[in-house]
């Protein structure tokens, strides 16, 4: 549900100082309106040029849109105070490289807000059931939920996609020089049976159950580790 992700995106951006923003994977602009009030300088990017051309927001007719590959962003080092990336992580063949490139264009005190779809979760279990009912007897029992593999293909999926465990995501995040400073579990709002509930219910759950597993989606707020170390050193000097 767009309203849930948008509210949690705003919550994550509260951790960022005012400055320029970068939205990776803007698509048709589903979440762009939630990002724009944070700063007058938000750049929308996507690898698909046709989506960027179709992205139209009457209240912000001139905001910049740039066709860009997340592995080679056409921006100088430290250009942005906040970077967002929603519903993109699973489609990255090398998410670690993407995170390192994001770290390059992010300022030292900047914040990254991104979503991931880990396994095991209620979402992966439902996907396993879909595949299980559709497969023939000669096929093996594909599973995302009951596996020890850190990364598995997402099935069913119209495009190549991968699901990582929460531990593997954290390893990628730390390997790229980030730390997770906040975490909001969500995704129940996308499942049949939960859609009738109002968005504030899911936003409240995300804020109060940050460590609880099983949710189909997790929104992570990242900071560069060097920024956290520097801040701790400053606090120590003040004390």
C-alpha positions as CSV (number, residue, x, y, z in Angstrom):
1,X,0.0,0.0,0.0
2,X,1.5,3.3,-1.1
3,X,0.3,5.2,1.9
4,X,2.1,2.9,4.3
5,X,5.4,3.0,2.4
6,X,5.1,6.7,2.0
7,X,4.5,7.3,5.7
8,X,7.5,5.2,6.6
9,X,9.6,6.9,3.9
10,X,8.8,10.2,5.6
11,X,9.7,8.7,9.0
12,X,13.1,7.6,7.7
13,X,13.8,11.0,6.1
14,X,13.4,12.6,9.5
15,X,16.8,11.2,10.4
16,X,18.4,13.2,7.5
17,X,19.6,16.8,7.6
18,X,18.1,19.1,5.0
19,X,19.8,19.0,1.6
20,X,19.5,17.4,-1.8
21,X,17.7,14.1,-2.2
22,X,18.0,11.3,-4.7
23,X,15.3,8.8,-5.5
24,X,16.6,5.6,-7.2
25,X,14.0,3.6,-9.1
26,X,11.3,6.3,-9.2
27,X,9.3,4.4,-11.8
28,X,6.0,6.1,-12.4
29,X,6.5,8.3,-9.3
30,X,4.4,6.3,-6.8
31,X,6.4,7.5,-3.8
32,X,8.0,10.7,-5.3
33,X,5.3,13.0,-3.8
34,X,6.2,11.8,-0.3
35,X,9.9,12.6,-0.9
36,X,9.5,16.0,-2.5
37,X,8.2,17.9,0.6
38,X,11.4,17.0,2.4
39,X,13.5,19.1,0.0
40,X,13.1,21.4,-3.0
41,X,16.0,19.6,-4.5
42,X,15.0,16.0,-5.2
43,X,16.4,14.1,-8.3
44,X,14.3,11.3,-9.6
45,X,16.2,8.5,-11.4
46,X,15.3,5.2,-13.1
47,X,16.9,2.9,-15.6
48,X,13.8,3.0,-17.8
49,X,13.6,6.2,-19.8
50,X,9.9,5.7,-20.7
51,X,8.9,5.7,-17.0
52,X,10.8,8.9,-16.3
53,X,9.1,10.6,-19.3
54,X,5.7,9.6,-18.0
55,X,6.5,10.8,-14.5
56,X,4.4,14.0,-14.1
57,X,3.7,15.9,-11.0
58,X,1.7,19.1,-11.7
59,X,2.7,20.7,-8.4
60,X,6.4,20.2,-9.2
61,X,6.7,20.5,-13.0
62,X,10.4,21.2,-13.2
63,X,12.0,18.7,-10.7
64,X,14.9,16.9,-12.4
65,X,14.6,13.4,-13.8
66,X,17.7,11.5,-14.8
67,X,18.0,8.1,-16.6
68,X,20.6,6.4,-14.5
69,X,22.1,3.0,-13.7
70,X,22.4,2.4,-10.0
71,X,25.9,0.9,-10.4
72,X,27.2,4.0,-12.2
73,X,25.3,7.0,-10.9
74,X,26.1,10.2,-12.9
75,X,26.7,12.4,-9.8
76,X,29.7,13.6,-8.0
77,X,30.9,12.2,-4.6
78,X,28.8,13.3,-1.6
79,X,26.2,15.1,-3.7
80,X,23.1,14.1,-1.6
81,X,21.9,14.2,2.0
82,X,19.3,11.5,1.5
83,X,18.9,8.6,-1.0
84,X,15.7,6.4,-1.2
85,X,15.4,3.1,-3.0
86,X,12.0,1.2,-2.8
87,X,11.1,-2.1,-4.4
88,X,14.4,-2.2,-6.3
89,X,16.8,-4.2,-4.0
90,X,15.4,-7.6,-5.1
91,X,16.0,-6.9,-8.8
92,X,19.7,-6.1,-8.3
93,X,22.1,-8.8,-9.4
94,X,24.8,-7.2,-7.2
95,X,23.2,-5.3,-4.4
96,X,26.5,-4.8,-2.6
97,X,28.0,-2.9,-5.6
98,X,24.8,-0.8,-5.7
99,X,25.1,0.1,-2.0
100,X,28.7,1.1,-2.5
101,X,27.8,3.4,-5.3
102,X,25.0,4.9,-3.3
103,X,27.6,5.4,-0.5
104,X,29.8,7.3,-2.9
105,X,27.2,9.9,-3.8
106,X,25.9,10.2,-0.2
107,X,27.3,12.9,2.0
108,X,29.1,11.9,5.3
109,X,26.1,12.6,7.5
110,X,23.5,11.4,4.9
111,X,20.8,8.8,5.2
112,X,19.6,6.0,2.9
113,X,16.0,4.7,3.2
114,X,15.4,1.5,1.3
115,X,13.1,-1.5,1.2
116,X,13.9,-5.2,1.0
117,X,11.8,-8.3,0.8
118,X,13.7,-11.0,2.9
119,X,13.1,-14.6,3.5
120,X,11.8,-16.4,5.5
121,X,8.7,-14.3,5.8
122,X,4.9,-14.6,5.4
123,X,5.4,-13.3,1.9
124,X,7.9,-15.9,1.0
125,X,5.7,-18.6,2.4
126,X,2.7,-17.5,0.3
127,X,4.9,-17.4,-2.8
128,X,6.1,-21.0,-2.0
129,X,2.5,-22.1,-1.8
130,X,1.7,-20.5,-5.2
131,X,4.7,-22.3,-6.8
132,X,3.9,-25.5,-5.0
133,X,0.3,-25.7,-6.3
134,X,1.4,-24.8,-9.8
135,X,4.3,-27.3,-10.2
136,X,4.1,-30.8,-11.7
137,X,5.1,-33.9,-9.8
138,X,8.4,-34.2,-11.7
139,X,9.6,-30.9,-10.5
140,X,11.5,-30.5,-7.3
141,X,10.0,-28.6,-4.3
142,X,11.3,-25.0,-4.8
143,X,11.2,-23.0,-1.6
144,X,12.3,-19.6,-0.4
145,X,11.0,-20.1,3.1
146,X,12.6,-23.4,4.2
147,X,16.1,-23.1,2.9
148,X,19.5,-22.3,4.4
149,X,20.7,-20.4,1.4
150,X,21.3,-16.7,2.0
151,X,20.1,-15.8,-1.4
152,X,17.4,-17.5,-3.5
153,X,15.5,-16.7,-6.7
154,X,12.1,-15.2,-6.2
155,X,9.4,-17.3,-7.7
156,X,6.9,-16.5,-9.1
157,X,8.4,-13.3,-10.7
158,X,8.0,-11.7,-14.1
159,X,11.6,-10.5,-14.0
160,X,14.8,-12.0,-12.5
161,X,14.7,-11.3,-8.8
162,X,16.4,-12.6,-5.6
163,X,15.4,-12.7,-2.0
164,X,18.1,-12.5,0.8
165,X,17.9,-13.4,4.4
166,X,17.9,-10.5,6.9
167,X,21.4,-11.6,8.0
168,X,22.7,-11.5,4.5
169,X,21.2,-8.0,3.9
170,X,22.9,-6.7,7.0
171,X,26.2,-8.2,5.8
172,X,25.8,-6.4,2.5
173,X,25.0,-3.2,4.3
174,X,28.0,-3.4,6.6
175,X,30.3,-4.5,3.7
176,X,29.3,-1.3,1.9
177,X,30.2,0.9,4.9
178,X,26.7,1.4,6.4
179,X,25.0,0.6,9.6
180,X,21.3,0.1,10.1
181,X,20.0,2.8,12.4
182,X,16.3,2.1,12.1
183,X,14.1,-0.7,10.7
184,X,10.4,-0.7,9.9
185,X,8.7,-4.1,9.1
186,X,5.7,-3.8,6.8
187,X,4.2,-5.5,3.8
188,X,1.1,-7.1,5.4
189,X,-0.9,-4.3,3.8
190,X,-0.3,-5.9,0.4
191,X,-1.7,-9.3,1.4
192,X,-5.3,-10.3,0.9
193,X,-7.2,-10.2,4.1
194,X,-5.3,-7.2,5.5
195,X,-6.0,-4.7,2.8
196,X,-9.2,-3.4,4.4
197,X,-7.3,-2.1,7.5
198,X,-6.4,1.6,7.4
199,X,-2.8,2.6,6.7
200,X,-2.2,4.0,10.2
201,X,-2.6,0.5,11.7
202,X,0.3,-0.8,9.6
203,X,2.4,2.3,10.2
204,X,1.9,1.9,13.9
205,X,2.9,-1.8,13.8
206,X,6.1,-0.9,11.8
207,X,7.1,1.6,14.4
208,X,6.5,-0.6,17.5
209,X,7.7,-3.9,16.2
210,X,10.9,-3.0,14.5
211,X,12.7,-6.2,15.3
212,X,9.9,-8.7,14.8
213,X,10.4,-11.1,11.9
214,X,8.0,-12.6,9.5
215,X,6.9,-9.4,7.7
216,X,7.1,-9.5,3.9
217,X,8.9,-6.2,3.6
218,X,11.4,-4.3,5.8
219,X,12.3,-0.6,5.3
220,X,15.8,0.1,6.5
221,X,17.4,3.4,7.4
222,X,21.1,3.4,6.9
223,X,24.0,5.7,7.8
224,X,27.6,5.6,6.9
225,X,29.6,4.0,9.7
226,X,32.2,6.7,9.7
227,X,29.5,9.3,10.5
228,X,28.4,7.3,13.5
229,X,31.9,6.9,14.8
230,X,32.7,10.6,14.3
231,X,29.5,11.5,16.2
232,X,30.4,9.2,19.1
233,X,33.8,10.7,19.3
234,X,32.3,14.2,19.4
235,X,30.0,13.1,22.2
236,X,32.9,11.7,24.1
237,X,34.9,14.9,23.8
238,X,31.9,16.9,25.1
239,X,31.6,14.6,28.1
